[in-house]
């Protein structure tokens, strides 16, 4: 049997399926233990997308960092105001 020959002269490079808007495809190395944990959570939920869970975990982490920064900033401002009030008295 003779193999078919394909004409790729008009072919375009890139993925067949267009990526979702607001999403970027990257290559990342994740510890097997962590990846298995996310896959297990998806399995326990009856299906879904472990990548979505990883995105949500990262979002929560980033949000928490902002909250911690705000708490720290407020603490520093309070301490500085107390110091300034003592100096003024």
Backbone as CSV, one residue per row, in Angstrom:
resi,resn,N_x,N_y,N_z,CA_x,CA_y,CA_z,C_x,C_y,C_z
1,UNK,0.841,-1.180,0.000,0.000,0.000,0.000,0.883,1.239,0.000
2,UNK,0.553,2.161,-0.866,1.334,3.371,-1.001,0.838,4.433,-0.015
3,UNK,1.775,5.127,0.664,1.413,6.172,1.618,0.884,7.388,0.879
4,UNK,-0.134,8.045,1.473,-0.678,9.260,0.881,0.319,10.395,1.040
5,UNK,0.324,11.286,0.093,1.163,12.472,0.192,0.249,13.660,0.484
6,UNK,0.654,14.486,1.412,-0.133,15.647,1.808,0.560,16.922,1.358
7,UNK,-0.235,17.889,0.963,0.296,19.177,0.528,0.167,20.173,1.686
8,UNK,1.291,20.562,2.262,1.306,21.508,3.375,1.724,22.911,2.933
9,UNK,1.706,23.177,1.660,2.177,24.475,1.159,1.304,25.634,1.645
10,UNK,0.027,25.397,1.926,-0.861,26.462,2.413,-1.163,26.327,3.904
11,UNK,-0.435,25.474,4.570,-0.674,25.236,6.001,-0.214,26.429,6.825
12,UNK,-0.850,26.605,7.987,-0.482,27.667,8.919,0.039,27.029,10.187
13,UNK,1.038,27.673,10.794,1.577,27.183,12.056,0.666,27.601,13.196
14,UNK,0.711,26.845,14.271,-0.054,27.210,15.462,-1.063,26.149,15.810
15,UNK,-1.785,26.417,16.900,-2.746,25.438,17.379,-3.974,25.383,16.474
16,UNK,-4.598,24.237,16.455,-5.808,24.043,15.660,-6.974,24.758,16.318
17,UNK,-7.023,24.673,17.656,-8.086,25.324,18.419,-7.541,26.637,18.955
18,UNK,-8.265,27.716,18.720,-7.820,29.026,19.193,-7.871,29.079,20.718
19,UNK,-6.873,29.710,21.347,-6.877,29.800,22.810,-7.985,30.725,23.292
20,UNK,-8.440,30.479,24.534,-9.472,31.321,25.120,-8.911,32.717,25.352
21,UNK,-9.767,33.694,25.221,-9.366,35.067,25.478,-8.990,35.218,26.947
22,UNK,-7.896,35.909,27.212,-7.465,36.116,28.595,-6.653,34.969,29.152
23,UNK,-6.347,33.988,28.346,-5.567,32.823,28.782,-4.297,32.749,27.948
24,UNK,-3.206,32.360,28.589,-1.941,32.188,27.901,-1.439,30.785,28.164
25,UNK,-1.058,30.100,27.116,-0.531,28.746,27.264,0.944,28.845,27.609
26,UNK,1.328,28.175,28.694,2.724,28.155,29.113,3.129,26.722,29.443
27,UNK,4.400,26.520,29.566,4.915,25.241,30.048,5.463,25.492,31.435
28,UNK,5.045,24.688,32.393,5.455,24.868,33.776,5.700,23.500,34.401
29,UNK,6.650,23.426,35.276,6.920,22.176,35.985,6.306,22.269,37.369
30,UNK,5.396,21.355,37.666,4.715,21.303,38.957,5.064,19.978,39.615
31,UNK,5.309,20.026,40.914,5.604,18.788,41.640,4.482,17.782,41.436
32,UNK,4.863,16.520,41.241,3.879,15.455,41.028,2.853,15.413,42.156
33,UNK,3.332,15.595,43.375,2.450,15.544,44.547,1.355,16.599,44.451
34,UNK,1.715,17.823,44.048,0.727,18.893,43.920,-0.240,18.636,42.765
35,UNK,0.292,18.233,41.634,-0.555,17.963,40.481,-1.547,16.848,40.785
36,UNK,-1.075,15.799,41.450,-1.966,14.694,41.822,-3.048,15.152,42.788
37,UNK,-2.697,16.098,43.688,-3.687,16.611,44.636,-4.804,17.327,43.884
38,UNK,-4.451,18.182,42.928,-5.464,18.904,42.145,-6.293,17.933,41.302
39,UNK,-5.646,16.950,40.703,-6.388,15.957,39.915,-7.353,15.171,40.798
40,UNK,-6.919,14.847,42.017,-7.785,14.113,42.959,-9.003,14.950,43.320
41,UNK,-8.811,16.251,43.535,-9.937,17.133,43.864,-10.952,17.167,42.726
42,UNK,-10.461,17.208,41.492,-11.356,17.187,40.329,-12.098,15.862,40.276
43,UNK,-11.381,14.772,40.532,-12.001,13.448,40.526,-13.083,13.358,41.601
44,UNK,-12.788,13.865,42.800,-13.756,13.834,43.907,-14.993,14.663,43.590
45,UNK,-14.808,15.720,42.801,-15.931,16.583,42.428,-16.749,15.982,41.296
46,UNK,-16.275,14.874,40.740,-17.021,14.224,39.666,-16.640,14.713,38.285
47,UNK,-15.516,15.382,38.191,-15.040,15.862,36.901,-14.779,17.346,36.920
48,UNK,-14.203,17.815,35.875,-13.881,19.238,35.781,-12.497,19.428,35.213
49,UNK,-11.889,20.526,35.576,-10.627,20.934,34.999,-9.650,21.286,36.116
50,UNK,-8.592,20.497,36.269,-7.629,20.769,37.338,-6.895,22.081,37.105
51,UNK,-6.759,22.498,35.857,-6.103,23.774,35.574,-6.907,24.938,36.147
52,UNK,-8.232,24.818,36.095,-9.090,25.847,36.664,-8.872,25.928,38.175
53,UNK,-8.713,24.780,38.831,-8.469,24.768,40.269,-7.124,25.408,40.598
54,UNK,-6.116,25.136,39.798,-4.795,25.737,40.017,-4.892,27.251,39.847
55,UNK,-5.603,27.722,38.817,-5.795,29.161,38.618,-6.480,29.795,39.820
56,UNK,-7.511,29.133,40.337,-8.242,29.673,41.489,-7.353,29.724,42.723
57,UNK,-6.547,28.689,42.937,-5.623,28.678,44.074,-4.625,29.823,43.963
58,UNK,-4.118,30.063,42.766,-3.178,31.171,42.559,-3.858,32.524,42.771
59,UNK,-5.102,32.655,42.298,-5.853,33.897,42.504,-6.033,34.190,43.986
60,UNK,-6.417,33.160,44.749,-6.612,33.332,46.190,-5.309,33.720,46.872
61,UNK,-4.204,33.108,46.457,-2.908,33.433,47.031,-2.549,34.894,46.765
62,UNK,-2.720,35.331,45.521,-2.397,36.705,45.158,-3.280,37.678,45.931
63,UNK,-4.566,37.371,46.043,-5.491,38.237,46.785,-5.064,38.326,48.246
64,UNK,-4.716,37.196,48.828,-4.303,37.158,50.229,-3.045,37.997,50.444
65,UNK,-2.140,37.991,49.463,-0.920,38.797,49.582,-1.276,40.277,49.649
66,UNK,-2.255,40.685,48.846,-2.700,42.078,48.877,-3.306,42.433,50.221
67,UNK,-4.091,41.519,50.794,-4.716,41.743,52.095,-3.639,41.844,53.172
68,UNK,-2.657,40.960,53.129,-1.575,40.993,54.112,-0.789,42.296,53.994
69,UNK,-0.551,42.755,52.771,0.149,44.021,52.577,-0.649,45.157,53.197
70,UNK,-1.965,45.145,52.977,-2.816,46.201,53.524,-2.790,46.176,55.047
71,UNK,-2.858,44.979,55.637,-2.798,44.866,57.098,-1.480,45.422,57.631
72,UNK,-0.394,45.069,56.978,0.924,45.539,57.402,1.024,47.050,57.272
73,UNK,0.547,47.589,56.164,0.585,49.029,55.947,-0.227,49.760,57.007
74,UNK,-1.419,49.270,57.304,-2.256,49.893,58.333,-1.565,49.874,59.693
75,UNK,-0.912,48.758,60.012,-0.203,48.625,61.289,0.919,49.656,61.378
76,UNK,1.694,49.777,60.301,2.801,50.735,60.281,2.271,52.162,60.443
77,UNK,1.208,52.494,59.751,0.639,53.843,59.845,0.162,54.115,61.263
78,UNK,-0.531,53.153,61.892,-0.998,53.337,63.271,0.179,53.583,64.210
79,UNK,1.231,52.790,64.052,2.409,52.943,64.911,3.057,54.310,64.708
80,UNK,3.146,54.738,63.457,3.748,56.039,63.175,2.894,57.170,63.740
81,UNK,1.562,57.052,63.636,0.677,58.082,64.193,0.818,58.165,65.703
82,UNK,0.940,57.011,66.370,1.153,57.009,67.826,2.459,57.703,68.172
83,UNK,3.505,57.397,67.423,4.817,58.014,67.672,4.740,59.513,67.482
84,UNK,4.082,59.948,66.426,3.953,61.385,66.158,3.118,62.061,67.247
85,UNK,2.063,61.405,67.722,1.215,61.974,68.781,2.015,62.129,70.079
86,UNK,2.859,61.161,70.394,3.687,61.237,71.595,4.676,62.386,71.495
87,UNK,5.259,62.583,70.326,6.224,63.677,70.125,5.547,65.040,70.254
88,UNK,4.307,65.107,69.773,3.575,66.384,69.806,3.127,66.732,71.216
89,UNK,2.979,65.734,72.069,2.469,65.990,73.432,3.507,66.543,74.357
